[in-house]
Amino acid sequence: MTATVVLVTLLLAPAASGSGAAPAACMAFTRSGETLPLLVREWFAHSPDERVLMCPQAGAPGSEGTTALYFGEGGLTQRGTVCSYLRHGLTLAGSGTAARLERYDRSEALAMALAGPECPQPHAPTSGQGYIETYDISTSTFVGIMRLWSAIATTAAAAPSGSEGTRALAETRARLQAALGTRTSAATVTRIVRIPGSVLRHRYALFVKAPDAPPGGASQYVIYVDKTLRGPYEITAFAETN
């Protein structure tokens, strides 16, 4: 799957597929759980996954009942300051007594989080940022982008100065902070994906969810980040996605 296809897919993906704390409607089942739905128990019987996340979705307009999205998740690993686990979509195949969970493609997302004294638990209800779905990025890139995001979320926008290019980057960052306003500190990153760039310039898309959107305002944004070979990570553009 190309980075362009991944980006389009993520722009269309439902919010329930994020990897942070599971939304209230979602249920996380672990391999060691005492009460498991039959579908989940049978999936664990032939899969190495450690967790299955089930997120009910409202049916299409005019239809009755709900459907569910399923995600399989692997075991936690830690590399330096980053904790991670593999994550993939599951689909419900068959019906009645023949219903079963299957993987609908071979691609994997790598959910990452910055480590504290130990790895945070996936989908912990008290987790703020939680784990972030990533596609085709390294742990060092993840750390660099999260440091950039932390600076945006906790530091007031600086007055543009320096060269024309530097001023343009500062202006873009200031516009983003103005769009988020007081919601900046509570906004969370849900996905990071590498998109087509070049050998000397790497490009990434950062998906951010901001709570409590004002009337007519956005609650989700995609932020574009560039990094030259020896340069820092810089925000080059952003857009509303809803």
Disulfide bonds with the S-S distance in Angstrom:
Cys26-Cys55 2.11
Cys83-Cys119 2.08
